[in-house]
Amino acid sequence: ADKGENMTQPGYSDDKSAVLVRLRRIEGQARGIHKMVEDDRYCVDVLQQISAVTRALQGVALHLLDEHLSHCVAHAVEAGGDEKDAKLREASAAIARLVKS
C-alpha cells in the first residue's frame, strides 16, 4: 500500500521548491567530490567535502521529518485508530533509520 495513501500531498508541499534547491546544491557538491577524486586531490580534503555533503543531506532529512511529523503524523493522531498507530510506527522507524545513518 502507498504510505501516503491517506494524504493528498506530502508534508513538505508548501516548501517543495526550497527542498529542491537544497537537493540541487547537494548534487553539485557530490559532483565536486567526483571531480576532486578525478583530480587526485588530497584524501583529507575529499573526506571533508564528503562530511559536508553528509551534513547537508542530514539537514534535508531532518527538515522532511519535521514536516512529516507536523503534517502527516499530526493529522493521523487527530484521526486516531489504526491510522494513528501506523503513522506513529512509521515515524518511529524513520527516526531510527536517521539515527543509524
C-alpha positions as CSV (number, residue, x, y, z in Angstrom):
1,A,0.0,0.0,0.0
2,D,1.1,3.5,-0.7
3,K,2.5,5.1,2.5
4,G,0.8,8.4,1.7
5,E,-2.5,6.9,0.6
6,N,-4.5,8.9,3.1
7,M,-2.7,12.2,2.4
8,T,-3.3,14.1,-0.8
9,Q,0.1,15.7,-0.7
10,P,3.3,15.3,1.3
11,G,4.0,17.5,4.4
12,Y,6.8,19.4,2.6
13,S,4.4,20.6,-0.3
14,D,4.5,24.2,1.0
15,D,8.2,24.4,0.7
16,K,8.9,21.9,-2.1
17,S,10.9,24.4,-4.1
18,A,13.2,25.2,-1.2
19,V,13.8,21.5,-0.6
20,L,14.6,21.0,-4.3
21,V,17.1,23.9,-4.2
22,R,18.8,22.3,-1.3
23,L,19.0,19.0,-3.1
24,R,20.4,20.6,-6.2
25,R,23.1,22.2,-4.1
26,I,23.9,18.8,-2.7
27,E,24.0,17.3,-6.2
28,G,26.6,20.0,-7.1
29,Q,28.6,19.2,-4.0
30,A,28.6,15.4,-4.9
31,R,29.8,16.2,-8.4
32,G,32.5,18.3,-6.9
33,I,33.7,15.4,-4.8
34,H,33.7,13.3,-8.0
35,K,35.9,15.9,-9.7
36,M,38.2,16.0,-6.6
37,V,38.8,12.3,-6.9
38,E,39.4,12.6,-10.7
39,D,41.9,15.3,-10.0
40,D,43.7,13.2,-7.3
41,R,43.0,15.7,-4.5
42,Y,44.3,15.1,-1.0
43,C,42.3,12.4,0.8
44,V,41.5,14.6,3.8
45,D,40.2,17.4,1.5
46,V,37.9,14.8,-0.1
47,L,36.8,13.5,3.2
48,Q,36.0,17.0,4.4
49,Q,33.7,17.5,1.4
50,I,32.0,14.1,2.0
51,S,31.4,15.2,5.5
52,A,29.8,18.5,4.3
53,V,27.5,16.6,1.9
54,T,26.5,14.2,4.6
55,R,25.6,17.0,7.0
56,A,23.6,18.7,4.2
57,L,21.7,15.5,3.5
58,Q,21.0,15.1,7.2
59,G,19.7,18.6,7.3
60,V,17.2,17.9,4.5
61,A,16.2,14.6,6.1
62,L,15.6,16.4,9.5
63,H,13.5,19.1,7.7
64,L,11.4,16.5,5.9
65,L,11.0,14.5,9.1
66,D,9.8,17.7,10.9
67,E,7.3,18.4,8.1
68,H,6.1,14.8,8.2
69,L,5.6,14.9,12.0
70,S,3.8,18.2,11.9
71,H,1.6,17.4,8.9
72,C,1.0,13.7,8.3
73,V,1.5,12.3,11.8
74,A,-0.4,15.2,13.4
75,H,-3.4,14.5,11.1
76,A,-3.2,10.8,11.8
77,V,-3.1,11.4,15.5
78,E,-6.2,13.6,15.2
79,A,-7.9,10.8,13.2
80,G,-7.0,8.2,15.8
81,G,-7.4,4.4,15.5
82,D,-5.3,2.3,13.2
83,E,-4.1,5.2,11.1
84,K,-2.6,6.9,14.1
85,D,-0.9,3.7,15.2
86,A,0.5,3.1,11.7
87,K,1.8,6.6,11.3
88,L,3.5,6.7,14.7
89,R,5.2,3.3,14.0
90,E,6.3,4.6,10.6
91,A,7.7,7.8,12.1
92,S,9.5,5.9,14.8
93,A,11.1,3.7,12.1
94,A,12.1,6.7,10.1
95,I,13.7,8.3,13.1
96,A,15.6,5.0,13.9
97,R,16.9,4.9,10.3
98,L,18.2,8.5,10.6
99,V,19.9,7.9,13.9
100,K,21.7,4.8,12.5
101,S,22.9,6.7,9.4
